[in-house]
Amino acid sequence: MPCPHLEQLPPEPAPRTPGRCEECDEAGIHAWVHLRTCLSCGHVGCCDSSQFRHATAHHRSTGHPVMRTAEPGEDWRWCYVDRAVV
């Protein structure tokens, strides 16, 4: 069954800070592990293996449900609400 949150998304937005975590970059930190892009607004945040977990923090503060990997060669999405790869 398709994820209903994925079906409700707007057209995929461009990443707001391509190649870097928005919050880490603002703080002068460049030690993230992997990047994730919010499919609701284009926010780019660091993954849960990174110290600050900005992608998940973005979901918690906004309720935006789905992100995709921003890593080269990877093509998957995660629904925070359903806790599933979609």
N, CA and C of each residue as an Amber inpcrd file, in Angstrom:
protein
   258
   0.8430000  -1.1740000   0.0000000   0.0000000   0.0000000   0.0000000
   0.8950000   1.2470000   0.0000000   0.6430000   2.1850000  -0.8930000
   1.4530000   3.4060000  -0.9300000   1.2840000   4.2320000   0.3430000
   2.3050000   4.9610000   0.6740000   2.2790000   5.8290000   1.8510000
   1.3590000   7.0260000   1.5650000   0.3340000   7.2440000   2.3850000
  -0.5600000   8.3730000   2.1360000   0.1430000   9.7220000   2.2980000
   1.1810000   9.7740000   3.1150000   1.9180000  11.0230000   3.3100000
   2.6990000  11.3910000   2.0580000   3.2260000  10.3860000   1.3870000
   3.9620000  10.6030000   0.1430000   3.0240000  11.1310000  -0.9360000
   1.8260000  10.5970000  -0.9750000   0.8550000  11.0060000  -1.9840000
   0.3650000  12.4430000  -1.7700000   0.4700000  12.9810000  -0.5520000
  -0.0260000  14.3170000  -0.2340000   1.0350000  15.4080000  -0.4070000
   2.2450000  15.0400000  -0.7980000   3.3280000  16.0170000  -0.9080000
   3.1620000  16.9180000  -2.1310000   3.6770000  18.1410000  -2.0470000
   3.7090000  19.0140000  -3.2200000   4.7740000  18.5010000  -4.1900000
   4.9020000  19.1090000  -5.3660000   6.0220000  18.7290000  -6.2460000
   7.3380000  18.8680000  -5.4720000   8.2780000  18.0010000  -5.7600000
   9.5110000  17.9680000  -4.9760000  10.2530000  19.3070000  -5.0460000
  10.5090000  19.9080000  -3.8950000  11.2000000  21.1960000  -3.8760000
  12.7000000  21.0290000  -4.0850000  13.3400000  22.0800000  -4.5390000
  14.7980000  22.0810000  -4.6490000  15.3910000  22.1530000  -3.2460000
  16.5340000  21.5000000  -3.0170000  17.1970000  21.5940000  -1.7110000
  17.5630000  23.0480000  -1.4060000  17.2860000  23.4830000  -0.1970000
  17.5720000  24.8770000   0.1900000  19.0650000  25.1250000   0.3590000
  19.7970000  24.1260000   0.8300000  21.2520000  24.2530000   1.0170000
  21.9050000  22.9990000   0.4360000  21.9680000  22.8860000  -0.8820000
  22.5110000  21.6600000  -1.4960000  23.9180000  21.3330000  -0.9860000
  24.1090000  20.0870000  -0.6020000  25.4200000  19.6170000  -0.1890000
  25.8430000  19.9670000   1.2200000  24.9150000  20.5550000   1.9980000
  25.2870000  20.8830000   3.3790000  24.0500000  20.9520000   4.2600000
  24.2290000  20.6230000   5.5210000  23.1590000  20.7090000   6.5070000
  22.9280000  22.1810000   6.8330000  21.6920000  22.6080000   6.7360000
  21.3670000  24.0260000   6.9340000  21.7960000  24.5370000   8.3100000
  21.4040000  23.8500000   9.3760000  21.7260000  24.2940000  10.7270000
  23.2130000  24.1520000  11.0490000  23.8220000  23.0440000  10.6440000
  25.2540000  22.8710000  10.8910000  26.0480000  23.9510000  10.1640000
  25.6790000  24.2240000   8.9210000  26.3750000  25.2370000   8.1410000
  26.2820000  26.6060000   8.8160000  25.0910000  26.9490000   9.3230000
  24.9040000  28.2350000  10.0100000  25.7640000  28.3250000  11.2710000
  26.0050000  27.1800000  11.9110000  26.8020000  27.1530000  13.1390000
  28.2960000  26.9570000  12.8650000  28.6760000  26.8210000  11.5960000
  30.0740000  26.6110000  11.2540000  30.5560000  25.1990000  11.4960000
  29.6280000  24.2450000  11.5730000  29.9640000  22.8360000  11.8150000
  29.9090000  22.1000000  10.4780000  30.9350000  21.3070000  10.1970000
  30.9730000  20.5750000   8.9270000  31.3120000  19.1120000   9.1640000
  30.7610000  18.5350000  10.2300000  31.0910000  17.1680000  10.6230000
  29.8950000  16.2300000  10.5530000  28.9360000  16.4960000   9.6620000
  27.7900000  15.5970000   9.5650000  28.1880000  14.3130000   8.8340000
  27.3610000  13.2810000   8.9520000  27.6390000  11.9870000   8.3300000
  26.9630000  11.9070000   6.9630000  25.6270000  11.9990000   6.9260000
  24.8650000  11.9580000   5.6760000  23.8190000  13.0650000   5.7070000
  23.3290000  13.4250000   4.5280000  22.3310000  14.4880000   4.4290000
  20.9900000  13.9470000   3.9740000  19.9240000  14.5940000   4.4210000
  18.5500000  14.2390000   4.0840000  17.8130000  15.5070000   3.6540000
  16.9350000  15.4060000   2.6550000  16.1740000  16.5460000   2.1530000
  14.6960000  16.3570000   2.4430000  14.0740000  17.3520000   3.0530000
  12.6370000  17.3260000   3.3370000  11.8790000  17.4720000   2.0230000
  10.9340000  16.5880000   1.7810000  10.1710000  16.6330000   0.5420000
   8.9860000  17.5850000   0.6100000   8.7810000  18.2330000   1.7460000
   7.7400000  19.2570000   1.8490000   8.2810000  20.6450000   1.5220000
   9.5190000  20.9260000   1.9800000  10.0170000  22.3000000   1.8590000
  11.4410000  22.4340000   1.3270000  12.1770000  21.3250000   1.1830000
  13.5400000  21.3910000   0.6790000  14.6130000  21.5950000   1.7380000
  14.2310000  21.6120000   3.0270000  15.2220000  21.7260000   4.1000000
  16.2100000  20.5770000   3.9870000  17.5040000  20.8700000   4.1280000
  18.5420000  19.8350000   4.1200000  19.0980000  19.7500000   5.5350000
  19.0400000  18.5500000   6.1030000  19.5290000  18.3340000   7.4570000
  20.3980000  17.1060000   7.5420000  21.1780000  17.0250000   8.6040000
  22.0510000  15.8720000   8.8080000  21.2460000  14.6920000   9.3800000
  21.7540000  13.5050000   9.1270000  21.0550000  12.2680000   9.4820000
  21.1560000  11.9460000  10.9700000  20.4850000  10.8850000  11.3790000
  20.4880000  10.4810000  12.7830000  21.8130000   9.8790000  13.2410000
  22.7200000   9.5710000  12.3050000  24.0610000   9.1310000  12.6890000
  24.9690000  10.3210000  12.9630000  24.5140000  11.5080000  12.6200000
  25.2640000  12.7370000  12.8760000  24.9720000  13.2250000  14.2930000
  25.8380000  14.0370000  14.8230000  25.7240000  14.4840000  16.2170000
  24.4160000  15.2250000  16.5030000  23.9770000  16.0860000  15.5920000
  22.8440000  16.9510000  15.9040000  21.5060000  16.4920000  15.3310000
  21.4990000  15.5450000  14.4160000  20.2660000  14.9470000  13.8760000
  19.2670000  16.0090000  13.4070000  19.7340000  16.9470000  12.6040000
  18.8860000  18.0620000  12.1840000  17.7330000  17.6670000  11.2770000
  17.8600000  16.5970000  10.4910000  16.7350000  16.1810000   9.6370000
  15.5490000  15.7460000  10.5050000  15.8070000  14.9390000  11.5120000
  14.7340000  14.4990000  12.4110000  14.2070000  15.6620000  13.2390000
  15.0850000  16.5440000  13.6780000  14.6430000  17.7280000  14.4250000
  13.7150000  18.5830000  13.5650000  14.0220000  18.6820000  12.2760000
  13.1620000  19.4390000  11.3650000  11.7720000  18.7980000  11.2980000
  11.7290000  17.4910000  11.1680000  10.4250000  16.7950000  11.1570000
   9.6590000  17.0870000  12.4490000  10.3170000  16.9700000  13.5730000
   9.6450000  17.1720000  14.8640000   9.1160000  18.5970000  15.0190000
   9.8320000  19.5740000  14.5030000   9.4020000  20.9620000  14.6690000
   8.3620000  21.3990000  13.6390000   8.3280000  20.7360000  12.4860000
   7.4160000  21.1580000  11.4120000   6.2780000  20.1790000  11.1540000
   6.4940000  18.9080000  11.4820000   5.5170000  17.8830000  11.1370000
   5.6290000  17.4150000   9.6980000   6.6060000  17.9210000   8.9540000
   6.7810000  17.4720000   7.5650000   7.1050000  15.9810000   7.5860000
   6.3390000  15.1650000   6.8610000   6.3900000  13.7290000   7.0810000
   7.4690000  12.9340000   6.3590000   7.9250000  13.3840000   5.1890000
   8.7900000  12.5250000   4.3790000  10.0700000  13.2510000   3.9770000
  11.1860000  12.5400000   4.0630000  12.4600000  13.0540000   3.5780000
  13.0350000  12.0350000   2.6090000  13.9970000  12.5010000   1.8290000
  14.7320000  11.5730000   0.9670000  16.2150000  11.7420000   1.2310000
  16.9640000  10.7070000   0.9230000  18.4030000  10.8130000   1.0550000
  18.9160000  11.8530000   0.0670000  19.9420000  12.5670000   0.4710000
  20.5910000  13.5280000  -0.4160000  21.9920000  13.0350000  -0.7810000
  22.2370000  11.7600000  -0.5380000  23.5480000  11.1830000  -0.8100000
  23.6530000  10.7150000  -2.2580000  24.7610000  11.0400000  -2.9210000
  24.9560000  10.5790000  -4.3080000  24.8860000   9.0590000  -4.3980000
  24.1960000   8.5780000  -5.4110000  24.0850000   7.1390000  -5.6440000
  23.0090000   6.4510000  -4.8280000  22.3260000   7.1730000  -3.9510000
  21.2460000   6.5970000  -3.1500000  19.9100000   7.1630000  -3.6240000
  18.8680000   6.3370000  -3.5270000  17.5430000   6.7750000  -3.9730000
  16.4780000   6.1240000  -3.0980000  16.2650000   6.6650000  -1.9150000
  15.2260000   6.1470000  -1.0310000  14.6330000   7.3050000  -0.2410000
  13.4380000   7.0730000   0.2930000  12.7190000   8.0720000   1.0900000
  12.2690000   7.4300000   2.3950000  12.1010000   8.2590000   3.4110000
  11.6850000   7.7920000   4.7330000  10.4900000   8.6120000   5.1880000
   9.4330000   7.9160000   5.6300000   8.2780000   8.5720000   6.2140000
   8.4420000   8.5050000   7.7250000   8.5950000   9.6650000   8.3480000
   8.7500000   9.7190000   9.8010000   7.4620000   9.2810000  10.5130000
   6.3220000   9.5790000   9.9480000   5.0410000   9.2620000  10.5710000
   4.8290000   7.7500000  10.6030000   5.0390000   7.1020000   9.4590000
   4.8430000   5.6580000   9.3640000   6.0740000   4.8650000   9.7740000
   7.1960000   5.5600000   9.9730000   8.4560000   4.9200000  10.3220000
   8.7960000   3.8130000   9.3290000   8.7920000   4.2070000   8.0350000
   9.0120000   3.2270000   6.9770000   9.6870000   3.8520000   5.7640000
  10.4750000   3.0400000   5.0730000  11.0140000   3.4360000   3.7780000
   9.8610000   3.4070000   2.7930000   9.7200000   4.4870000   2.0360000
   8.6090000   4.5710000   1.0770000   9.1020000   4.8700000  -0.3250000
